[in-house]
Amino acid sequence: MVRRPVAWVVAVVLFVEGLGIAAIQWFLGIVVDRQDMSLAGLDPDVMSMSSKIGGLVFGAYFALCGLVALLVALRDRAPAGFGRILLISAAVVHGLLGAFAWGLVGWTAFLFMVAVLGLIVLVLMTYDAEGAPGSEEPADSAPDGGAGGDGSPAGGSPVTPPPAPTTP
């Protein structure tokens, strides 16, 4: 199956991306600090420190999303609760970053963001709660061999009535 390797790839990509974002922001903070730049009268020390802190927070966010993807790959189960919300938010962030990257950086950065977005969505869509290993039984299976409690077939359509009993 393709879902476990994709979860591994997403975990690695998000860890590397988190480290890269933190390193770039830290570098930009050092550049602002050494050149003593100011933007609209802001204190350069505050700008430098906020760039470094923002980079660490954003990098930690991607690392946490990578940890969720790593747990999905290790357990081979769908992310649930807070982990699912984190992966959905990472997909939204990559969609927005891809849109900004197209205009500001170029099409190669856009393609990278869209590829990561596609991988995250693939992880979210291939793992479903009913079909994942470890779930007790699928939602449409009946424990008594496919018959309902009254002997009628289980899993029938609610729109069509069950067949009428025949009398000899």
N, C-alpha and C positions, 0 to 999 in steps of 0.2 A: 504494500500500500504506500501511497505517496505522502500521506499526512504526517507521519513521524519525521521523515527527513526534512520536510518543509518546516516543521516546528524547530528542528535543530538549526536550520539555516537562518530562520527568523531570530532565534536566540543569539546566534553569533553576530548577525548583522546589527541587532539592536545594542549588544554590548560594545561592538566596535564603534558604532555611531555615537553612543553615549560618551565613550572615551574621547572620540574625535571632537565632539561638540564642546566638551569641557576643556580640552587642550586649546582649541581655537579661541574660545572666550578668554581663557587665562592669558594666552598670547596677546590678544587685543587689549586686555587690561594692562599688561606690561607696556605695550606700545603707547597707550594713552598716558601712563604714568611717567615714562621716560621722556616723552616729548612735551610734557606739561601742557597738553591740549585742553581747550575749554570749548564747550558748546553752549552758546547763548548764556554765558555767564555762570554756568554750573562749575562747581569745584572739581578740578581734575582728580583729586584723591577720591572723591565720592564716585565719580564716573568709573575710575579704575576698579575700585572695590566692588561696585555694583556689577560690573562686567564679569569679574571673577566669581562673585557669588551666584549670579544668574547662570553662568556656565556650569558651575558645580551642581546647581539645582536641576537644570535641564539635563545634564549628563546623568545625574542620579535617577531622574524620571525615566530616561531611556534604559538605564541599567535595570531598573525595577520592572519595566515592561519586558526586557530580555530575560529576567528571572522567571517571570510568568510563562514566557514561551519555553524556557528550559524545563520548567516543571511539567508543562504540557507534553513536551517530548519525552521526558523521563517516565511519566505516569501513563502516557498514551490515553489520556482522558481529556475531555473538553474543559476549557477554563470555565470556572463558575464564579459568580458573585463579583467581588472586587477585581479579580484577575481578568474577567471578561470585560469589565468596564475599562480597565487599563488598556487592554489591547484595542478596544474600540476607539478610545481616545487617541491612542498612538496612530491608528489608521486615519483618523480625522486630522491630526497634526501633520502627518505626511502628505495628505491631500492638500492642505493649506500651504505647506512648505513647497510642495511641487508647483502650485499655482504661482507663488511668489518667485520661485527659482526660475521659472520660464522667463519672466520679465527682467529679473535682476542679474542672474548668473548665466543662463543659457539653457539650451535644450538637453545637454548631457546631464546636468544636475536635475532637470525635470524628469528625465528618464529614470535616473536612480531613485528619486522619490516615488515615482509611480510604480517602479518595480518593488520597492519595499512595501508600499501600500498594497499592491496585489498579493504579496506573500502573506502579509498580516491578515488580509481578508480571506485568503485561502486557508489559513490556519483556523480562522473563526468559522468558516463555512464547512470544512471537511469534518470537523469534530461536532457531532450532534449528540445530545444527551441520550437518546434512545439507542442509537447504533453503536455507541462506544463500548469497548470491552469493559467488563465489570458491571454493566447494568444487568439487572435481574432478568428481565425479558422484554421483548419489544412491546410497544403499546397496543398493537393490534392482535397479539396472540392471546388465546384463551387457555386457561390451565386445563380444561377438561376436553382437550382434543378438538377444539374448534366449535363446540356447541355451546350455546348460551344456557342459562339456568333453566329455561323452559323448553330446551331441546331445539330451539331455532338456531340457525347458523349464526355464529358470532361474526362481527365485523361487517355486517350488511349495511347497505346504504340506508340512511334514515328517510330518504325521499321515497324509495320504492317500498311498498308494503311486503311483508313476508308472504310466501305462497300460501294459498288457502289449503287447509287439510282436505284430503279427498276421502269420501265415505263410500264404501262398496254398496 
